Amino acid sequence: MSDDYFGTPSRRAHLTGWIGAEMLRGAGYAAAAVVGFGLIFLVIWAISLLLPEESKQAPDPNTWSALVLPVEDTVV
């Protein structure tokens, strides 16, 4: 079996083809990751549509106002 996989006439052209194929493979992996994250966000959004409307209008349970120290107005 020949090492000339793509039928390229030179070693430089073979290397260029290999580099291009590796870059396309990496782009495919990146696209799969982006689509995967998008599907996860889509599932979370779909679940939020199933929740009752009252749960969306409730006050935020993670208020930071309890952690903030009261500031006294000291005008002299």
Backbone bond lengths (Angstrom), bond angles and torsions (degrees), N, CA, C in turn:
res aa  C-N    CA-C-N  psi(-1)  N-CA   C-N-CA  omega(-1)  CA-C   N-CA-C  phi
1 M - - - 1.446 - - 1.519 108.44 -
2 S 1.298 116.07 140.09 1.458 121.58 -175.34 1.520 111.11 -84.39
3 D 1.341 116.54 150.80 1.461 121.92 174.45 1.522 111.27 -79.03
4 D 1.301 117.40 -10.47 1.458 121.60 -177.16 1.529 108.60 -83.30
5 Y 1.323 115.74 78.02 1.467 122.25 -170.56 1.530 112.67 -65.70
6 F 1.335 117.58 -46.68 1.455 121.47 -176.41 1.524 112.97 -91.37
7 G 1.276 118.24 2.99 1.459 121.20 -177.54 1.524 111.93 71.24
8 T 1.323 116.43 29.70 1.463 120.84 -178.05 1.519 110.12 -84.18
9 P 1.311 115.64 146.45 1.456 118.35 -175.66 1.533 114.55 -78.58
10 S 1.314 118.83 -18.47 1.462 118.60 -175.57 1.524 110.69 -135.36
11 R 1.317 113.55 163.54 1.467 120.01 178.18 1.527 110.57 -66.91
12 R 1.322 117.49 -36.58 1.472 121.63 179.30 1.530 110.64 -64.28
13 A 1.317 117.61 -42.30 1.462 121.19 178.98 1.529 110.06 -66.31
14 H 1.315 116.97 -36.90 1.460 120.66 177.52 1.522 110.38 -63.85
15 L 1.330 117.06 -44.18 1.460 121.40 179.02 1.526 110.61 -65.16
16 T 1.327 117.42 -40.52 1.454 121.00 178.34 1.531 110.71 -62.83
17 G 1.308 117.37 -41.06 1.460 120.77 176.76 1.510 112.40 -64.78
18 W 1.317 116.53 -40.09 1.461 120.38 178.78 1.529 110.76 -64.91
19 I 1.338 117.00 -42.80 1.468 121.31 179.17 1.523 109.93 -62.68
20 G 1.317 116.88 -43.00 1.459 120.38 178.59 1.520 112.02 -62.06
21 A 1.338 116.33 -41.46 1.459 119.85 178.94 1.527 111.14 -65.18
22 E 1.323 117.46 -39.33 1.465 120.61 178.43 1.531 111.17 -66.29
23 M 1.324 117.00 -38.79 1.464 119.85 178.21 1.524 110.50 -66.49
24 L 1.320 117.73 -39.47 1.459 120.30 177.35 1.522 111.49 -66.25
25 R 1.320 116.91 -36.75 1.461 120.20 177.43 1.529 110.39 -65.23
26 G 1.323 117.03 -42.17 1.465 120.54 176.90 1.520 112.02 -64.13
27 A 1.333 116.49 -38.98 1.462 119.78 176.92 1.525 110.36 -64.67
28 G 1.313 116.75 -35.77 1.463 119.80 176.61 1.512 111.99 -65.31
29 Y 1.327 117.14 -40.79 1.469 120.65 176.71 1.533 110.49 -63.11
30 A 1.329 116.77 -42.96 1.466 120.58 179.30 1.526 110.42 -63.97
31 A 1.320 116.98 -42.03 1.461 120.17 178.45 1.522 110.88 -63.53
32 A 1.316 117.64 -39.44 1.464 120.92 178.05 1.526 110.60 -64.12
33 A 1.329 117.68 -38.92 1.461 120.81 178.85 1.530 110.72 -66.47
34 V 1.323 117.36 -42.80 1.466 120.84 179.76 1.525 110.39 -64.63
35 V 1.314 117.09 -44.27 1.465 120.53 178.20 1.530 110.11 -64.09
36 G 1.324 117.30 -38.42 1.458 120.90 178.07 1.521 112.10 -61.77
37 F 1.331 116.74 -46.25 1.463 120.01 177.24 1.523 110.63 -63.46
38 G 1.311 116.99 -39.62 1.460 120.45 177.83 1.516 111.95 -61.38
39 L 1.335 117.22 -40.97 1.460 120.50 177.88 1.529 111.71 -65.59
40 I 1.329 116.44 -37.69 1.473 119.71 177.59 1.525 109.95 -63.10
41 F 1.339 117.00 -45.49 1.465 120.18 178.81 1.527 111.11 -65.27
42 L 1.326 117.46 -35.09 1.458 121.35 177.83 1.524 111.12 -65.15
43 V 1.321 117.30 -39.78 1.469 121.08 177.62 1.525 110.43 -65.95
44 I 1.329 117.43 -42.41 1.469 120.55 178.52 1.523 110.27 -62.83
45 W 1.337 117.21 -41.51 1.456 120.88 178.83 1.521 110.65 -64.53
46 A 1.334 117.35 -41.68 1.464 121.05 -179.95 1.525 110.70 -64.14
47 I 1.321 117.16 -38.37 1.468 120.26 177.40 1.518 110.19 -65.94
48 S 1.341 117.25 -37.45 1.465 119.75 179.71 1.521 111.49 -65.48
49 L 1.327 118.10 -27.11 1.463 120.09 177.11 1.525 111.66 -70.62
50 L 1.322 117.32 -23.91 1.458 121.09 -179.81 1.528 112.77 -81.75
51 L 1.329 117.36 -14.25 1.459 120.69 -179.07 1.520 110.36 -73.57
52 P 1.326 117.75 151.47 1.469 119.51 177.73 1.531 111.04 -67.95
53 E 1.328 115.19 154.95 1.471 120.71 -177.50 1.527 111.73 -64.31
54 E 1.323 117.55 -30.49 1.471 120.62 -178.84 1.526 111.39 -64.23
55 S 1.310 117.59 -31.83 1.457 119.96 -179.62 1.519 111.70 -70.28
56 K 1.316 115.92 -24.46 1.469 119.35 179.10 1.518 112.05 -83.23
57 Q 1.330 117.52 -19.26 1.459 121.25 -178.01 1.525 112.69 -102.15
58 A 1.306 117.90 0.35 1.457 121.83 -179.56 1.529 109.57 -71.07
59 P 1.323 117.25 153.09 1.471 118.57 177.61 1.532 110.99 -66.22
60 D 1.299 114.78 154.21 1.453 120.97 -177.92 1.528 110.10 -68.36
61 P 1.328 118.44 125.00 1.466 119.04 -179.87 1.525 112.58 -75.74
62 N 1.312 118.21 -14.49 1.467 121.63 -178.28 1.523 110.38 -102.22
63 T 1.311 116.35 61.56 1.463 118.86 179.20 1.522 109.05 -83.32
64 W 1.283 114.45 139.52 1.459 120.76 179.56 1.530 111.02 -92.15
65 S 1.318 117.49 -1.68 1.463 119.57 -177.16 1.529 111.45 -66.21
66 A 1.323 117.58 -26.08 1.464 119.81 178.89 1.526 111.06 -71.55
67 L 1.309 118.31 -22.56 1.452 121.26 -178.66 1.521 113.14 -91.38
68 V 1.322 116.17 -16.74 1.466 119.79 -177.54 1.520 109.03 -80.86
69 L 1.313 116.34 130.11 1.453 120.70 178.48 1.521 109.48 -75.99
70 P 1.320 116.81 139.93 1.469 118.42 179.40 1.533 110.62 -66.51
71 V 1.298 115.09 139.13 1.469 120.99 -179.26 1.532 106.91 -100.61
72 E 1.309 114.98 125.14 1.469 119.41 178.87 1.516 108.87 -90.23
73 D 1.313 114.19 137.53 1.468 119.51 179.48 1.532 107.66 -85.84
74 T 1.322 116.31 106.82 1.464 121.04 -177.40 1.524 109.00 -112.36
75 V 1.307 115.01 82.62 1.471 119.91 177.95 1.518 107.48 -92.08
76 V 1.305 117.39 126.90 1.462 121.64 -177.90 1.491 110.49 -101.03
